[in-house]
Amino acid sequence: MVLRLYQTFADGDFDALFQLFDEDVVIDFSRSGFPEPVVDRGHDGARRVWRRWAGAWEEYEATPLEFQPVADKVVVPMRIHARSRGAGIAIDGEFTDVFTVKGGKIVRYAVFADEASARAAAGLG
């Protein structure tokens, strides 16, 4: 399911993307290190986050490095290459996503600035 999320995101198929989320999904960028540490909820909240996110980048490429399942979570270290819209600031770095899955749906999606913090949040200490 998490791999499918990255594939649908890369394809730009946001309708299919939202079908992977629970109706009450929590989208949490509060520990991402991004300038706007957003936390939002539900499909409407996910759409707001995605619109803001997509609007910020002229170029954006995210490559999952591996998928680490841990109980009901999946930890995904990522390599990011992006260029901001307007200012053209380039970002090359690594972030880590943590997904919580229940009942066949993603109920929480959190982005972390570093893998150690993500692993700790997922119970890998």
Jmol script that loads the backbone (N, CA, C; Angstrom):
load data "model"
ATOM      1  N   MET A   1       0.816  -1.193   0.000  1.00  0.00           N
ATOM      2  CA  MET A   1       0.000   0.000   0.000  1.00  0.00           C
ATOM      3  C   MET A   1       0.864   1.263   0.000  1.00  0.00           C
ATOM      4  N   VAL A   2       1.894   1.299   0.830  1.00  0.00           N
ATOM      5  CA  VAL A   2       2.749   2.484   0.898  1.00  0.00           C
ATOM      6  C   VAL A   2       3.510   2.669  -0.416  1.00  0.00           C
ATOM      7  N   LEU A   3       3.994   1.587  -0.990  1.00  0.00           N
ATOM      8  CA  LEU A   3       4.654   1.670  -2.292  1.00  0.00           C
ATOM      9  C   LEU A   3       3.690   2.226  -3.335  1.00  0.00           C
ATOM     10  N   ARG A   4       2.444   1.784  -3.293  1.00  0.00           N
ATOM     11  CA  ARG A   4       1.425   2.284  -4.229  1.00  0.00           C
ATOM     12  C   ARG A   4       1.222   3.791  -4.049  1.00  0.00           C
ATOM     13  N   LEU A   5       1.321   4.285  -2.808  1.00  0.00           N
ATOM     14  CA  LEU A   5       1.189   5.715  -2.553  1.00  0.00           C
ATOM     15  C   LEU A   5       2.264   6.483  -3.319  1.00  0.00           C
ATOM     16  N   TYR A   6       3.505   6.035  -3.250  1.00  0.00           N
ATOM     17  CA  TYR A   6       4.587   6.718  -3.966  1.00  0.00           C
ATOM     18  C   TYR A   6       4.391   6.649  -5.472  1.00  0.00           C
ATOM     19  N   GLN A   7       3.893   5.523  -5.971  1.00  0.00           N
ATOM     20  CA  GLN A   7       3.659   5.387  -7.411  1.00  0.00           C
ATOM     21  C   GLN A   7       2.553   6.340  -7.870  1.00  0.00           C
ATOM     22  N   THR A   8       1.455   6.421  -7.115  1.00  0.00           N
ATOM     23  CA  THR A   8       0.356   7.300  -7.523  1.00  0.00           C
ATOM     24  C   THR A   8       0.762   8.767  -7.395  1.00  0.00           C
ATOM     25  N   PHE A   9       1.574   9.101  -6.382  1.00  0.00           N
ATOM     26  CA  PHE A   9       2.065  10.468  -6.230  1.00  0.00           C
ATOM     27  C   PHE A   9       2.942  10.838  -7.422  1.00  0.00           C
ATOM     28  N   ALA A  10       3.860   9.937  -7.800  1.00  0.00           N
ATOM     29  CA  ALA A  10       4.753  10.193  -8.940  1.00  0.00           C
ATOM     30  C   ALA A  10       3.960  10.346 -10.238  1.00  0.00           C
ATOM     31  N   ASP A  11       2.860   9.606 -10.360  1.00  0.00           N
ATOM     32  CA  ASP A  11       2.012   9.686 -11.556  1.00  0.00           C
ATOM     33  C   ASP A  11       1.110  10.916 -11.541  1.00  0.00           C
ATOM     34  N   GLY A  12       1.024  11.602 -10.385  1.00  0.00           N
ATOM     35  CA  GLY A  12       0.150  12.759 -10.261  1.00  0.00           C
ATOM     36  C   GLY A  12      -1.316  12.398 -10.148  1.00  0.00           C
ATOM     37  N   ASP A  13      -1.606  11.158  -9.788  1.00  0.00           N
ATOM     38  CA  ASP A  13      -2.991  10.677  -9.682  1.00  0.00           C
ATOM     39  C   ASP A  13      -3.499  10.890  -8.253  1.00  0.00           C
ATOM     40  N   PHE A  14      -3.863  12.141  -7.953  1.00  0.00           N
ATOM     41  CA  PHE A  14      -4.233  12.475  -6.584  1.00  0.00           C
ATOM     42  C   PHE A  14      -5.561  11.859  -6.158  1.00  0.00           C
ATOM     43  N   ASP A  15      -6.472  11.616  -7.086  1.00  0.00           N
ATOM     44  CA  ASP A  15      -7.720  10.943  -6.722  1.00  0.00           C
ATOM     45  C   ASP A  15      -7.420   9.546  -6.189  1.00  0.00           C
ATOM     46  N   ALA A  16      -6.552   8.815  -6.875  1.00  0.00           N
ATOM     47  CA  ALA A  16      -6.161   7.470  -6.410  1.00  0.00           C
ATOM     48  C   ALA A  16      -5.388   7.559  -5.100  1.00  0.00           C
ATOM     49  N   LEU A  17      -4.593   8.609  -4.947  1.00  0.00           N
ATOM     50  CA  LEU A  17      -3.817   8.794  -3.726  1.00  0.00           C
ATOM     51  C   LEU A  17      -4.736   8.900  -2.507  1.00  0.00           C
ATOM     52  N   PHE A  18      -5.788   9.703  -2.620  1.00  0.00           N
ATOM     53  CA  PHE A  18      -6.677   9.906  -1.476  1.00  0.00           C
ATOM     54  C   PHE A  18      -7.482   8.667  -1.137  1.00  0.00           C
ATOM     55  N   GLN A  19      -7.644   7.764  -2.083  1.00  0.00           N
ATOM     56  CA  GLN A  19      -8.335   6.507  -1.787  1.00  0.00           C
ATOM     57  C   GLN A  19      -7.514   5.627  -0.841  1.00  0.00           C
ATOM     58  N   LEU A  20      -6.214   5.871  -0.743  1.00  0.00           N
ATOM     59  CA  LEU A  20      -5.362   5.096   0.157  1.00  0.00           C
ATOM     60  C   LEU A  20      -5.443   5.591   1.596  1.00  0.00           C
ATOM     61  N   PHE A  21      -5.972   6.810   1.784  1.00  0.00           N
ATOM     62  CA  PHE A  21      -6.058   7.420   3.108  1.00  0.00           C
ATOM     63  C   PHE A  21      -7.389   7.125   3.787  1.00  0.00           C
ATOM     64  N   ASP A  22      -7.343   6.874   5.079  1.00  0.00           N
ATOM     65  CA  ASP A  22      -8.540   6.811   5.899  1.00  0.00           C
ATOM     66  C   ASP A  22      -9.215   8.188   5.885  1.00  0.00           C
ATOM     67  N   GLU A  23     -10.525   8.230   6.074  1.00  0.00           N
ATOM     68  CA  GLU A  23     -11.251   9.504   6.080  1.00  0.00           C
ATOM     69  C   GLU A  23     -10.721  10.472   7.131  1.00  0.00           C
ATOM     70  N   ASP A  24     -10.189   9.959   8.242  1.00  0.00           N
ATOM     71  CA  ASP A  24      -9.687  10.805   9.327  1.00  0.00           C
ATOM     72  C   ASP A  24      -8.162  10.838   9.387  1.00  0.00           C
ATOM     73  N   VAL A  25      -7.497  10.583   8.255  1.00  0.00           N
ATOM     74  CA  VAL A  25      -6.035  10.552   8.218  1.00  0.00           C
ATOM     75  C   VAL A  25      -5.444  11.827   8.839  1.00  0.00           C
ATOM     76  N   VAL A  26      -4.324  11.662   9.525  1.00  0.00           N
ATOM     77  CA  VAL A  26      -3.573  12.801  10.057  1.00  0.00           C
ATOM     78  C   VAL A  26      -2.329  12.966   9.199  1.00  0.00           C
ATOM     79  N   ILE A  27      -2.147  14.162   8.666  1.00  0.00           N
ATOM     80  CA  ILE A  27      -0.965  14.508   7.875  1.00  0.00           C
ATOM     81  C   ILE A  27      -0.124  15.416   8.769  1.00  0.00           C
ATOM     82  N   ASP A  28       1.105  14.979   9.088  1.00  0.00           N
ATOM     83  CA  ASP A  28       1.910  15.668  10.102  1.00  0.00           C
ATOM     84  C   ASP A  28       3.290  16.020   9.547  1.00  0.00           C
ATOM     85  N   PHE A  29       3.491  17.303   9.269  1.00  0.00           N
ATOM     86  CA  PHE A  29       4.788  17.803   8.811  1.00  0.00           C
ATOM     87  C   PHE A  29       5.486  18.568   9.947  1.00  0.00           C
ATOM     88  N   SER A  30       5.005  18.438  11.184  1.00  0.00           N
ATOM     89  CA  SER A  30       5.509  19.252  12.298  1.00  0.00           C
ATOM     90  C   SER A  30       6.960  18.962  12.652  1.00  0.00           C
ATOM     91  N   ARG A  31       7.467  17.783  12.307  1.00  0.00           N
ATOM     92  CA  ARG A  31       8.867  17.451  12.619  1.00  0.00           C
ATOM     93  C   ARG A  31       9.710  17.295  11.355  1.00  0.00           C
ATOM     94  N   SER A  32       9.235  17.910  10.280  1.00  0.00           N
ATOM     95  CA  SER A  32       9.892  17.767   8.980  1.00  0.00           C
ATOM     96  C   SER A  32      11.074  18.714   8.796  1.00  0.00           C
ATOM     97  N   GLY A  33      11.093  19.802   9.556  1.00  0.00           N
ATOM     98  CA  GLY A  33      12.112  20.823   9.334  1.00  0.00           C
ATOM     99  C   GLY A  33      11.739  21.782   8.217  1.00  0.00           C
ATOM    100  N   PHE A  34      10.565  21.602   7.601  1.00  0.00           N
ATOM    101  CA  PHE A  34      10.118  22.492   6.544  1.00  0.00           C
ATOM    102  C   PHE A  34       9.666  23.815   7.153  1.00  0.00           C
ATOM    103  N   PRO A  35       9.703  24.906   6.375  1.00  0.00           N
ATOM    104  CA  PRO A  35       9.343  26.225   6.907  1.00  0.00           C
ATOM    105  C   PRO A  35       7.937  26.304   7.505  1.00  0.00           C
ATOM    106  N   GLU A  36       6.974  25.550   6.950  1.00  0.00           N
ATOM    107  CA  GLU A  36       5.612  25.564   7.481  1.00  0.00           C
ATOM    108  C   GLU A  36       5.298  24.185   8.057  1.00  0.00           C
ATOM    109  N   PRO A  37       5.476  24.015   9.365  1.00  0.00           N
ATOM    110  CA  PRO A  37       5.247  22.695   9.980  1.00  0.00           C
ATOM    111  C   PRO A  37       3.759  22.404  10.165  1.00  0.00           C
ATOM    112  N   VAL A  38       3.117  21.987   9.106  1.00  0.00           N
ATOM    113  CA  VAL A  38       1.674  21.793   9.049  1.00  0.00           C
ATOM    114  C   VAL A  38       1.265  20.459   9.666  1.00  0.00           C
ATOM    115  N   VAL A  39       0.150  20.475  10.397  1.00  0.00           N
ATOM    116  CA  VAL A  39      -0.545  19.250  10.804  1.00  0.00           C
ATOM    117  C   VAL A  39      -1.994  19.453  10.391  1.00  0.00           C
ATOM    118  N   ASP A  40      -2.535  18.499   9.643  1.00  0.00           N
ATOM    119  CA  ASP A  40      -3.921  18.625   9.197  1.00  0.00           C
ATOM    120  C   ASP A  40      -4.574  17.251   9.244  1.00  0.00           C
ATOM    121  N   ARG A  41      -5.886  17.211   9.094  1.00  0.00           N
ATOM    122  CA  ARG A  41      -6.634  15.967   9.282  1.00  0.00           C
ATOM    123  C   ARG A  41      -7.692  15.790   8.200  1.00  0.00           C
ATOM    124  N   GLY A  42      -7.932  14.521   7.857  1.00  0.00           N
ATOM    125  CA  GLY A  42      -9.003  14.176   6.920  1.00  0.00           C
ATOM    126  C   GLY A  42      -8.597  14.376   5.471  1.00  0.00           C
ATOM    127  N   HIS A  43      -9.487  13.955   4.591  1.00  0.00           N
ATOM    128  CA  HIS A  43      -9.220  14.097   3.159  1.00  0.00           C
ATOM    129  C   HIS A  43      -9.088  15.559   2.760  1.00  0.00           C
ATOM    130  N   ASP A  44      -9.938  16.430   3.326  1.00  0.00           N
ATOM    131  CA  ASP A  44      -9.840  17.857   3.005  1.00  0.00           C
ATOM    132  C   ASP A  44      -8.504  18.419   3.476  1.00  0.00           C
ATOM    133  N   GLY A  45      -8.078  18.020   4.662  1.00  0.00           N
ATOM    134  CA  GLY A  45      -6.787  18.467   5.173  1.00  0.00           C
ATOM    135  C   GLY A  45      -5.637  17.966   4.316  1.00  0.00           C
ATOM    136  N   ALA A  46      -5.728  16.710   3.883  1.00  0.00           N
ATOM    137  CA  ALA A  46      -4.688  16.148   3.015  1.00  0.00           C
ATOM    138  C   ALA A  46      -4.624  16.909   1.694  1.00  0.00           C
ATOM    139  N   ARG A  47      -5.787  17.277   1.164  1.00  0.00           N
ATOM    140  CA  ARG A  47      -5.806  18.048  -0.088  1.00  0.00           C
ATOM    141  C   ARG A  47      -5.166  19.424   0.114  1.00  0.00           C
ATOM    142  N   ARG A  48      -5.451  20.066   1.262  1.00  0.00           N
ATOM    143  CA  ARG A  48      -4.834  21.374   1.535  1.00  0.00           C
ATOM    144  C   ARG A  48      -3.316  21.249   1.599  1.00  0.00           C
ATOM    145  N   VAL A  49      -2.842  20.228   2.308  1.00  0.00           N
ATOM    146  CA  VAL A  49      -1.394  20.018   2.434  1.00  0.00           C
ATOM    147  C   VAL A  49      -0.784  19.761   1.065  1.00  0.00           C
ATOM    148  N   TRP A  50      -1.406  18.885   0.265  1.00  0.00           N
ATOM    149  CA  TRP A  50      -0.860  18.543  -1.048  1.00  0.00           C
ATOM    150  C   TRP A  50      -0.857  19.742  -1.979  1.00  0.00           C
ATOM    151  N   ARG A  51      -1.927  20.545  -1.963  1.00  0.00           N
ATOM    152  CA  ARG A  51      -1.970  21.742  -2.821  1.00  0.00           C
ATOM    153  C   ARG A  51      -0.849  22.709  -2.446  1.00  0.00           C
ATOM    154  N   ARG A  52      -0.688  22.933  -1.152  1.00  0.00           N
ATOM    155  CA  ARG A  52       0.366  23.834  -0.682  1.00  0.00           C
ATOM    156  C   ARG A  52       1.731  23.287  -1.082  1.00  0.00           C
ATOM    157  N   TRP A  53       1.904  21.983  -0.866  1.00  0.00           N
ATOM    158  CA  TRP A  53       3.181  21.334  -1.171  1.00  0.00           C
ATOM    159  C   TRP A  53       3.476  21.408  -2.674  1.00  0.00           C
ATOM    160  N   ALA A  54       2.516  21.017  -3.499  1.00  0.00           N
ATOM    161  CA  ALA A  54       2.718  21.009  -4.952  1.00  0.00           C
ATOM    162  C   ALA A  54       2.952  22.420  -5.485  1.00  0.00           C
ATOM    163  N   GLY A  55       2.289  23.391  -4.907  1.00  0.00           N
ATOM    164  CA  GLY A  55       2.445  24.772  -5.351  1.00  0.00           C
ATOM    165  C   GLY A  55       3.785  25.377  -5.004  1.00  0.00           C
ATOM    166  N   ALA A  56       4.499  24.794  -4.061  1.00  0.00           N
ATOM    167  CA  ALA A  56       5.777  25.347  -3.615  1.00  0.00           C
ATOM    168  C   ALA A  56       6.947  24.976  -4.519  1.00  0.00           C
ATOM    169  N   TRP A  57       6.761  23.947  -5.365  1.00  0.00           N
ATOM    170  CA  TRP A  57       7.895  23.397  -6.116  1.00  0.00           C
ATOM    171  C   TRP A  57       7.728  23.523  -7.615  1.00  0.00           C
ATOM    172  N   GLU A  58       8.786  23.983  -8.260  1.00  0.00           N
ATOM    173  CA  GLU A  58       8.851  23.972  -9.713  1.00  0.00           C
ATOM    174  C   GLU A  58       9.242  22.577 -10.188  1.00  0.00           C
ATOM    175  N   GLU A  59      10.165  21.956  -9.450  1.00  0.00           N
ATOM    176  CA  GLU A  59      10.589  20.577  -9.706  1.00  0.00           C
ATOM    177  C   GLU A  59      10.549  19.840  -8.373  1.00  0.00           C
ATOM    178  N   TYR A  60      10.147  18.583  -8.415  1.00  0.00           N
ATOM    179  CA  TYR A  60      10.139  17.792  -7.186  1.00  0.00           C
ATOM    180  C   TYR A  60      10.275  16.317  -7.532  1.00  0.00           C
ATOM    181  N   GLU A  61      11.281  15.679  -6.962  1.00  0.00           N
ATOM    182  CA  GLU A  61      11.480  14.246  -7.160  1.00  0.00           C
ATOM    183  C   GLU A  61      11.841  13.622  -5.818  1.00  0.00           C
ATOM    184  N   ALA A  62      11.082  12.628  -5.422  1.00  0.00           N
ATOM    185  CA  ALA A  62      11.325  11.914  -4.164  1.00  0.00           C
ATOM    186  C   ALA A  62      11.552  10.447  -4.489  1.00  0.00           C
ATOM    187  N   THR A  63      12.639   9.921  -3.974  1.00  0.00           N
ATOM    188  CA  THR A  63      12.977   8.529  -4.230  1.00  0.00           C
ATOM    189  C   THR A  63      13.033   7.768  -2.911  1.00  0.00           C
ATOM    190  N   PRO A  64      12.112   6.820  -2.701  1.00  0.00           N
ATOM    191  CA  PRO A  64      12.191   5.996  -1.489  1.00  0.00           C
ATOM    192  C   PRO A  64      13.456   5.137  -1.546  1.00  0.00           C
ATOM    193  N   LEU A  65      14.198   5.110  -0.440  1.00  0.00           N
ATOM    194  CA  LEU A  65      15.430   4.327  -0.385  1.00  0.00           C
ATOM    195  C   LEU A  65      15.179   2.902   0.088  1.00  0.00           C
ATOM    196  N   GLU A  66      14.200   2.740   0.981  1.00  0.00           N
ATOM    197  CA  GLU A  66      13.797   1.401   1.432  1.00  0.00           C
ATOM    198  C   GLU A  66      12.479   1.521   2.188  1.00  0.00           C
ATOM    199  N   PHE A  67      11.835   0.388   2.392  1.00  0.00           N
ATOM    200  CA  PHE A  67      10.571   0.311   3.133  1.00  0.00           C
ATOM    201  C   PHE A  67      10.809  -0.597   4.326  1.00  0.00           C
ATOM    202  N   GLN A  68      10.677  -0.032   5.538  1.00  0.00           N
ATOM    203  CA  GLN A  68      10.947  -0.770   6.771  1.00  0.00           C
ATOM    204  C   GLN A  68       9.635  -0.965   7.539  1.00  0.00           C
ATOM    205  N   PRO A  69       8.980  -2.125   7.405  1.00  0.00           N
ATOM    206  CA  PRO A  69       7.736  -2.356   8.154  1.00  0.00           C
ATOM    207  C   PRO A  69       8.033  -2.618   9.628  1.00  0.00           C
ATOM    208  N   VAL A  70       7.231  -1.989  10.502  1.00  0.00           N
ATOM    209  CA  VAL A  70       7.355  -2.148  11.948  1.00  0.00           C
ATOM    210  C   VAL A  70       5.942  -2.165  12.519  1.00  0.00           C
ATOM    211  N   ALA A  71       5.451  -3.349  12.859  1.00  0.00           N
ATOM    212  CA  ALA A  71       4.084  -3.498  13.381  1.00  0.00           C
ATOM    213  C   ALA A  71       3.104  -2.830  12.401  1.00  0.00           C
ATOM    214  N   ASP A  72       2.367  -1.793  12.849  1.00  0.00           N
ATOM    215  CA  ASP A  72       1.384  -1.140  11.976  1.00  0.00           C
ATOM    216  C   ASP A  72       1.965   0.076  11.251  1.00  0.00           C
ATOM    217  N   LYS A  73       3.302   0.227  11.282  1.00  0.00           N
ATOM    218  CA  LYS A  73       3.958   1.378  10.667  1.00  0.00           C
ATOM    219  C   LYS A  73       4.897   0.932   9.544  1.00  0.00           C
ATOM    220  N   VAL A  74       5.182   1.872   8.648  1.00  0.00           N
ATOM    221  CA  VAL A  74       6.189   1.667   7.609  1.00  0.00           C
ATOM    222  C   VAL A  74       7.072   2.908   7.610  1.00  0.00           C
ATOM    223  N   VAL A  75       8.371   2.695   7.816  1.00  0.00           N
ATOM    224  CA  VAL A  75       9.357   3.778   7.821  1.00  0.00           C
ATOM    225  C   VAL A  75      10.019   3.800   6.440  1.00  0.00           C
ATOM    226  N   VAL A  76      10.050   4.996   5.828  1.00  0.00           N
ATOM    227  CA  VAL A  76      10.574   5.109   4.467  1.00  0.00           C
ATOM    228  C   VAL A  76      11.576   6.266   4.380  1.00  0.00           C
ATOM    229  N   PRO A  77      12.870   5.960   4.482  1.00  0.00           N
ATOM    230  CA  PRO A  77      13.873   7.002   4.222  1.00  0.00           C
ATOM    231  C   PRO A  77      13.781   7.414   2.753  1.00  0.00           C
ATOM    232  N   MET A  78      13.896   8.718   2.501  1.00  0.00           N
ATOM    233  CA  MET A  78      13.696   9.268   1.160  1.00  0.00           C
ATOM    234  C   MET A  78      14.865  10.148   0.753  1.00  0.00           C
ATOM    235  N   ARG A  79      15.165  10.132  -0.519  1.00  0.00           N
ATOM    236  CA  ARG A  79      16.103  11.084  -1.114  1.00  0.00           C
ATOM    237  C   ARG A  79      15.254  12.073  -1.891  1.00  0.00           C
ATOM    238  N   ILE A  80      15.452  13.373  -1.643  1.00  0.00           N
ATOM    239  CA  ILE A  80      14.646  14.420  -2.258  1.00  0.00           C
ATOM    240  C   ILE A  80      15.525  15.314  -3.136  1.00  0.00           C
ATOM    241  N   HIS A  81      15.038  15.603  -4.313  1.00  0.00           N
ATOM    242  CA  HIS A  81      15.627  16.646  -5.166  1.00  0.00           C
ATOM    243  C   HIS A  81      14.468  17.560  -5.548  1.00  0.00           C
ATOM    244  N   ALA A  82      14.620  18.847  -5.258  1.00  0.00           N
ATOM    245  CA  ALA A  82      13.535  19.783  -5.563  1.00  0.00           C
ATOM    246  C   ALA A  82      14.104  21.164  -5.867  1.00  0.00           C
ATOM    247  N   ARG A  83      13.295  21.960  -6.567  1.00  0.00           N
ATOM    248  CA  ARG A  83      13.630  23.364  -6.829  1.00  0.00           C
ATOM    249  C   ARG A  83      12.365  24.165  -6.557  1.00  0.00           C
ATOM    250  N   SER A  84      12.513  25.177  -5.698  1.00  0.00           N
ATOM    251  CA  SER A  84      11.340  25.951  -5.298  1.00  0.00           C
ATOM    252  C   SER A  84      10.821  26.815  -6.442  1.00  0.00           C
ATOM    253  N   ARG A  85       9.522  27.021  -6.418  1.00  0.00           N
ATOM    254  CA  ARG A  85       8.875  27.879  -7.412  1.00  0.00           C
ATOM    255  C   ARG A  85       9.232  29.329  -7.057  1.00  0.00           C
ATOM    256  N   GLY A  86       9.508  30.115  -8.047  1.00  0.00           N
ATOM    257  CA  GLY A  86       9.815  31.531  -7.814  1.00  0.00           C
ATOM    258  C   GLY A  86      11.301  31.751  -7.565  1.00  0.00           C
ATOM    259  N   ALA A  87      11.763  31.480  -6.369  1.00  0.00           N
ATOM    260  CA  ALA A  87      13.160  31.748  -6.003  1.00  0.00           C
ATOM    261  C   ALA A  87      14.134  30.763  -6.638  1.00  0.00           C
ATOM    262  N   GLY A  88      13.666  29.582  -7.003  1.00  0.00           N
ATOM    263  CA  GLY A  88      14.524  28.599  -7.651  1.00  0.00           C
ATOM    264  C   GLY A  88      15.556  27.966  -6.727  1.00  0.00           C
ATOM    265  N   ILE A  89      15.284  27.968  -5.448  1.00  0.00           N
ATOM    266  CA  ILE A  89      16.216  27.385  -4.474  1.00  0.00           C
ATOM    267  C   ILE A  89      16.199  25.867  -4.616  1.00  0.00           C
ATOM    268  N   ALA A  90      17.390  25.285  -4.768  1.00  0.00           N
ATOM    269  CA  ALA A  90      17.515  23.832  -4.927  1.00  0.00           C
ATOM    270  C   ALA A  90      17.666  23.173  -3.564  1.00  0.00           C
ATOM    271  N   ILE A  91      17.009  22.032  -3.419  1.00  0.00           N
ATOM    272  CA  ILE A  91      17.119  21.229  -2.202  1.00  0.00           C
ATOM    273  C   ILE A  91      17.480  19.816  -2.615  1.00  0.00           C
ATOM    274  N   ASP A  92      18.566  19.332  -2.071  1.00  0.00           N
ATOM    275  CA  ASP A  92      18.959  17.934  -2.218  1.00  0.00           C
ATOM    276  C   ASP A  92      19.192  17.426  -0.820  1.00  0.00           C
ATOM    277  N   GLY A  93      18.419  16.449  -0.403  1.00  0.00           N
ATOM    278  CA  GLY A  93      18.568  15.976   0.963  1.00  0.00           C
ATOM    279  C   GLY A  93      17.795  14.712   1.210  1.00  0.00           C
ATOM    280  N   GLU A  94      17.814  14.318   2.469  1.00  0.00           N
ATOM    281  CA  GLU A  94      17.092  13.122   2.883  1.00  0.00           C
ATOM    282  C   GLU A  94      16.112  13.474   3.992  1.00  0.00           C
ATOM    283  N   PHE A  95      14.933  12.904   3.885  1.00  0.00           N
ATOM    284  CA  PHE A  95      13.880  13.008   4.883  1.00  0.00           C
ATOM    285  C   PHE A  95      13.369  11.598   5.098  1.00  0.00           C
ATOM    286  N   THR A  96      12.569  11.406   6.117  1.00  0.00           N
ATOM    287  CA  THR A  96      12.013  10.076   6.349  1.00  0.00           C
ATOM    288  C   THR A  96      10.527  10.192   6.620  1.00  0.00           C
ATOM    289  N   ASP A  97       9.757   9.397   5.890  1.00  0.00           N
ATOM    290  CA  ASP A  97       8.313   9.325   6.078  1.00  0.00           C
ATOM    291  C   ASP A  97       7.987   8.150   6.987  1.00  0.00           C
ATOM    292  N   VAL A  98       6.955   8.319   7.809  1.00  0.00           N
ATOM    293  CA  VAL A  98       6.434   7.222   8.621  1.00  0.00           C
ATOM    294  C   VAL A  98       4.927   7.161   8.394  1.00  0.00           C
ATOM    295  N   PHE A  99       4.469   5.997   7.958  1.00  0.00           N
ATOM    296  CA  PHE A  99       3.047   5.759   7.713  1.00  0.00           C
ATOM    297  C   PHE A  99       2.520   4.807   8.761  1.00  0.00           C
ATOM    298  N   THR A 100       1.326   5.079   9.272  1.00  0.00           N
ATOM    299  CA  THR A 100       0.622   4.139  10.140  1.00  0.00           C
ATOM    300  C   THR A 100      -0.573   3.629   9.348  1.00  0.00           C
ATOM    301  N   VAL A 101      -0.688   2.302   9.278  1.00  0.00           N
ATOM    302  CA  VAL A 101      -1.726   1.667   8.467  1.00  0.00           C
ATOM    303  C   VAL A 101      -2.633   0.848   9.376  1.00  0.00           C
ATOM    304  N   LYS A 102      -3.948   1.054   9.224  1.00  0.00           N
ATOM    305  CA  LYS A 102      -4.954   0.268   9.952  1.00  0.00           C
ATOM    306  C   LYS A 102      -6.133   0.016   9.041  1.00  0.00           C
ATOM    307  N   GLY A 103      -6.635  -1.201   9.084  1.00  0.00           N
ATOM    308  CA  GLY A 103      -7.816  -1.534   8.280  1.00  0.00           C
ATOM    309  C   GLY A 103      -7.606  -1.329   6.795  1.00  0.00           C
ATOM    310  N   GLY A 104      -6.385  -1.498   6.317  1.00  0.00           N
ATOM    311  CA  GLY A 104      -6.115  -1.364   4.896  1.00  0.00           C
ATOM    312  C   GLY A 104      -6.014   0.072   4.395  1.00  0.00           C
ATOM    313  N   LYS A 105      -5.976   1.038   5.316  1.00  0.00           N
ATOM    314  CA  LYS A 105      -5.882   2.454   4.944  1.00  0.00           C
ATOM    315  C   LYS A 105      -4.757   3.115   5.737  1.00  0.00           C
ATOM    316  N   ILE A 106      -4.204   4.176   5.166  1.00  0.00           N
ATOM    317  CA  ILE A 106      -3.203   4.973   5.879  1.00  0.00           C
ATOM    318  C   ILE A 106      -3.946   5.914   6.808  1.00  0.00           C
ATOM    319  N   VAL A 107      -3.684   5.801   8.116  1.00  0.00           N
ATOM    320  CA  VAL A 107      -4.372   6.630   9.106  1.00  0.00           C
ATOM    321  C   VAL A 107      -3.492   7.787   9.595  1.00  0.00           C
ATOM    322  N   ARG A 108      -2.183   7.681   9.358  1.00  0.00           N
ATOM    323  CA  ARG A 108      -1.260   8.755   9.741  1.00  0.00           C
ATOM    324  C   ARG A 108      -0.073   8.755   8.785  1.00  0.00           C
ATOM    325  N   TYR A 109       0.293   9.963   8.343  1.00  0.00           N
ATOM    326  CA  TYR A 109       1.465  10.154   7.493  1.00  0.00           C
ATOM    327  C   TYR A 109       2.267  11.290   8.118  1.00  0.00           C
ATOM    328  N   ALA A 110       3.480  10.969   8.559  1.00  0.00           N
ATOM    329  CA  ALA A 110       4.337  11.969   9.198  1.00  0.00           C
ATOM    330  C   ALA A 110       5.671  12.039   8.471  1.00  0.00           C
ATOM    331  N   VAL A 111       6.196  13.251   8.350  1.00  0.00           N
ATOM    332  CA  VAL A 111       7.482  13.482   7.703  1.00  0.00           C
ATOM    333  C   VAL A 111       8.459  13.970   8.766  1.00  0.00           C
ATOM    334  N   PHE A 112       9.653  13.368   8.773  1.00  0.00           N
ATOM    335  CA  PHE A 112      10.686  13.702   9.747  1.00  0.00           C
ATOM    336  C   PHE A 112      11.930  14.219   9.037  1.00  0.00           C
ATOM    337  N   ALA A 113      12.610  15.152   9.679  1.00  0.00           N
ATOM    338  CA  ALA A 113      13.827  15.736   9.117  1.00  0.00           C
ATOM    339  C   ALA A 113      14.980  14.740   9.088  1.00  0.00           C
ATOM    340  N   ASP A 114      14.922  13.741   9.959  1.00  0.00           N
ATOM    341  CA  ASP A 114      16.021  12.769   9.987  1.00  0.00           C
ATOM    342  C   ASP A 114      15.491  11.371  10.301  1.00  0.00           C
ATOM    343  N   GLU A 115      16.243  10.391   9.849  1.00  0.00           N
ATOM    344  CA  GLU A 115      15.811   9.003   9.997  1.00  0.00           C
ATOM    345  C   GLU A 115      15.777   8.557  11.455  1.00  0.00           C
ATOM    346  N   ALA A 116      16.718   9.028  12.275  1.00  0.00           N
ATOM    347  CA  ALA A 116      16.754   8.613  13.680  1.00  0.00           C
ATOM    348  C   ALA A 116      15.465   9.003  14.404  1.00  0.00           C
ATOM    349  N   SER A 117      14.997  10.217  14.181  1.00  0.00           N
ATOM    350  CA  SER A 117      13.741  10.670  14.810  1.00  0.00           C
ATOM    351  C   SER A 117      12.553   9.852  14.314  1.00  0.00           C
ATOM    352  N   ALA A 118      12.538   9.569  13.025  1.00  0.00           N
ATOM    353  CA  ALA A 118      11.454   8.766  12.457  1.00  0.00           C
ATOM    354  C   ALA A 118      11.445   7.359  13.045  1.00  0.00           C
ATOM    355  N   ARG A 119      12.610   6.754  13.117  1.00  0.00           N
ATOM    356  CA  ARG A 119      12.710   5.408  13.660  1.00  0.00           C
ATOM    357  C   ARG A 119      12.276   5.378  15.133  1.00  0.00           C
ATOM    358  N   ALA A 120      12.650   6.393  15.896  1.00  0.00           N
ATOM    359  CA  ALA A 120      12.241   6.462  17.296  1.00  0.00           C
ATOM    360  C   ALA A 120      10.719   6.588  17.405  1.00  0.00           C
ATOM    361  N   ALA A 121      10.121   7.433  16.549  1.00  0.00           N
ATOM    362  CA  ALA A 121       8.672   7.604  16.572  1.00  0.00           C
ATOM    363  C   ALA A 121       7.939   6.318  16.189  1.00  0.00           C
ATOM    364  N   ALA A 122       8.584   5.501  15.376  1.00  0.00           N
ATOM    365  CA  ALA A 122       7.974   4.230  14.948  1.00  0.00           C
ATOM    366  C   ALA A 122       8.242   3.099  15.927  1.00  0.00           C
ATOM    367  N   GLY A 123       8.960   3.402  17.011  1.00  0.00           N
ATOM    368  CA  GLY A 123       9.237   2.378  18.018  1.00  0.00           C
ATOM    369  C   GLY A 123      10.507   1.574  17.759  1.00  0.00           C
ATOM    370  N   LEU A 124      11.371   2.089  16.895  1.00  0.00           N
ATOM    371  CA  LEU A 124      12.619   1.388  16.596  1.00  0.00           C
ATOM    372  C   LEU A 124      13.796   1.951  17.400  1.00  0.00           C
ATOM    373  N   GLY A 125      13.484   2.909  18.257  1.00  0.00           N
ATOM    374  CA  GLY A 125      14.367   3.487  19.218  1.00  0.00           C
ATOM    375  C   GLY A 125      15.687   3.924  18.907  1.00  0.00           C
TER     376      GLY A 125
END
end "model"
wireframe off; spacefill off
backbone 0.3
color backbone group
